[in-house]
Amino acid sequence: MKPTRSSKAWMREHINDPFVQKAKREGYRSRASYKLLEIDQRDGLLRSGMTVVDLGATPGGWSQVARQRMGRQGMVVGIDLLPLVPLEGVHFLQGDFTDGDVQEKLKQMLENRRVDLVLSDLAPNISGVALYDQARAAELWDAALDFALAVLAPEGKFLVKAFHGADFEGYVKRMRQSFVRVVTRKPEASRDRSSEVYLLGQGLKPIVSGVGAVEE
Ligand SMILES: C[S@@+](CC[C@H](N)C(=O)[O-])C[C@H]1O[C@@H](n2cnc3c(N)ncnc32)[C@H](O)[C@@H]1O
């Protein structure tokens, strides 16, 4: 297929992106690794011995960071619709994380461990129709939150990519109803022009009350 003007511009921007270049030099599979590294540095997410599930793991940048930061102890499970080139020390399930079969396989893999951290850098395939894409993305954040609430330990954490737009405020409200503390993060590697933002929920609320969340 002949490259279009916009695809050429995207490729030029991608090649010149300092985080893409850094990822290449430092052996990370994606520039997204630097988003998780920065959030982890600030919020101390990753510790040795944890059980981590990485939703939307391919090509593997976040799983790589999780494995490195945790050392040999603990467990990292990545899930993605697309295949993942194997990463040492990372378990992987290919499929839709909302699918019952995938969730059953995960349950078997976890062997009764509660999950300490759910990561979600999920993104839908972009159709180019803004309203449709926004709705698909919002469905994914919602499903990721349902998933996190089902598998997390009481003091567990949930880091999720969301986008400012029509569904954002409602989602923040749901996060605040679910977690004791909710903060928003916009790491340096997240492009300024992107409406992308990361929400971090910490500690499950025993009762849904909608109070107690802070923004920093
Ligand atoms: C932005 S990429 C993730 C990048 C990754 N965090 C990294 O650092 O390399 C988003 C991923 O979400 C995956 N995805 C979207 N919907 C999904 C679903 N329902 N189940 C599993 N993966 C999904 C896509 O296949 C895509 O690989």
The ligand as a Gaussian input file, in Angstrom:
#p B3LYP/6-31G(d) Opt

LIG

0 1
 C       -0.675000       0.619000      23.464000
 S       -0.584000      -1.119000      23.267000
 C        0.206000      -1.616000      24.759000
 C        1.687000      -1.311000      24.826000
 C        2.376000      -1.989000      25.986000
 N        1.941000      -1.441000      27.266000
 C        3.868000      -1.833000      25.913000
 O        4.456000      -1.176000      26.782000
 O        4.484000      -2.419000      25.030000
 C       -2.257000      -1.595000      23.538000
 C       -2.523000      -3.078000      23.395000
 O       -3.857000      -3.366000      23.854000
 C       -4.248000      -4.559000      23.200000
 N       -5.691000      -4.812000      23.383000
 C       -6.730000      -4.034000      22.973000
 N       -7.905000      -4.602000      23.321000
 C       -7.614000      -5.751000      23.986000
 C       -8.397000      -6.772000      24.620000
 N       -9.750000      -6.710000      24.621000
 N       -7.770000      -7.815000      25.218000
 C       -6.406000      -7.885000      25.215000
 N       -5.607000      -6.942000      24.630000
 C       -6.195000      -5.903000      24.035000
 C       -3.825000      -4.308000      21.767000
 O       -3.734000      -5.508000      21.042000
 C       -2.461000      -3.612000      21.956000
 O       -1.387000      -4.508000      21.827000

